[in-house]
Amino acid sequence: MVVNSKELSSLFSLFDVNGDGFITSKELEQVFASMTDILANDEMLLLNNLMQNNGLVSRDEFLEWAQKQPELGPYQLLRDIFKLIDTDGSGSLSSAEFSTLMSLFDADKMTDAFQALFDSLDVDKNGEINTAEFLALLQQASSLDISLLDLKLLKKKLVQISSSLTLDKISLLEVDCDLGAGKPGAGAGIEMLKEAIKKQHDLRSTCEQIMVDINDTSSLARASKIQADIVTPYARHIEVITQVMKDAAMLVCNSLENDTFPLVLAGDHSTAASTIAGIRRAHPEKNLGVIWIDAHADIHSPFTTPSGNMHGMPLAIASGHDNQSEAINDIDSLTRQLWDELKGLHGLSSPAINLDNLIYVGVRDTEPAENITLSRYDIPIVTTNDVRQEGPVAAANRCLSYLSDVDLIYVSFDVDCLDSTICKGTGTPVPGGLWAHEAILLLRTLLSDQRVCCWEICEINPHLDELNTLAEVSLGIFRAGIDVLSDRYSNC
């Protein structure tokens, strides 16, 4: 297993405390005490001798020395991996724990070698592998065709798995509000989809097996009547939407705190900000990523919106992004007050999401202020053409790879991501969108990732679905998602 200079540069940086490009004897002493898990005693002695001979050790000298220590790079990686798979903290790996590790490699590559490898590492033949025995993988690596890159990818995958949530079942949450859209009717999409599910006996049976009570009215957030005397033109109906979002955030938070996966059926997309707030409220210590599947960027604020429709604002709420440098509106005091409340709905001083942890799929209808935000923060968009050229599975994996450093992922699916020829039944259909089979493959791949802790589907408007095409497509998409979630939760 060859160690290259790039792979060892980070180790040099640990010793180069002041960052001047050299390691001094004082820096060496400071760091040695904390490096026992990375450097063997013999390696420490050799590095100390190098220091004695040279006085200072430059980066090039360190890398030249490190190249002669073939176990240096993988050594700490293996220790980290050992700790991650030693799930019971016993200090040794059982056959089951080791089997879990091997399953993360190429199955065809590792299946035949598993038992022989376990037996060869288990030197004392006690049926378990201790730390020292596990480190012997370094000697086995070449015969198993395991590279240093394999180990690094394995560690990343194990970290992702360990940071994901242990959820038992699914909670079906309803957020009945369409006041954020320009056209009413999306709230009725929730009931339409539920009725369609009931008529599909196999789908209904699956839902009943993996969900908590799907008729539980306590899992509902609903908009109250509009107060005609309140006018907020740059965030229409914000006073009612704020209350709905408070209720919805609590539903999502409670679901996660009760160890269930929140599957959110929503009216318009405005309330997705409350879904994000609920996730962060339940797990403030976790780093949350968002995959936003939509025709629109939904990152306007009351300061920049040309329409005042709040279904175009959820990501601005979640990211705390007012975008006042592009303001075209002078908003009233009530809107400003409630807008600030919504940005703090998750209960933390920092925004609910970092824009670095956001990736779009299917976005194709944006406005100037949004374009400036997308460019300024370099927010990636996986376009419809990308999905066609790469394939839906590869496109989904690109999203997951982009979010490789997050702990949890929220997938938000607005049906207007679909092409307008099959998506008339939504408030803002846009040509050039995904076909149903592409959306299904995309979602199946995304929802299979253990870090995905919430899925939301929204903007189904049966009042506009004259040919009933969106109803059928939405049911197919819901079924595909349930199939994946069933695999994740049916044995819980």
Secondary structure, 3 states (H helix, E strand, C coil): CCCCHHHHHHHHHHHCCCCCCEECHHHHHHHHCCCCCCCCHHHHHHHHHHHHHHCCEEHHHHHHHHCCCCCHHHHHHHHHHHHHHCCCCCCEECHHHHHHHHHCCCHHHHCCCHHHHHHHHCCCCCCCEEHHHHCCHHHHHHHHCCCHHHHHHHHHHHHHHHHCCCCCEEEEEEEECCCCCCCCCCHHHHHHHHHHHHHCHHHHHHHHHHECCCCCHHHEEECCCCCCCCCCCCCCCHHHHHHHHHHHHHHHHHHHHCCEEEEEEECCHHHHHHHHHHHHHHCCCCCEEEEEECCCCCCCCCCCCCCCCHHHCHHHHHHCCCCHHHCCCCCCHHHHHHHHHHHCCCCCCCCCCCHHHEEEECCCCCCHHHHHHHHHCCCCEECHHHHHHHCHHHHHHHHHHHCCCCCEEEEEEEHHHEECCCCCCCCCCECCCECHHHHHHHHHHHHHCCCEEEEEEECCCCCCCCCCHHHHHHHHHHHHHHHHHHHHHCCC
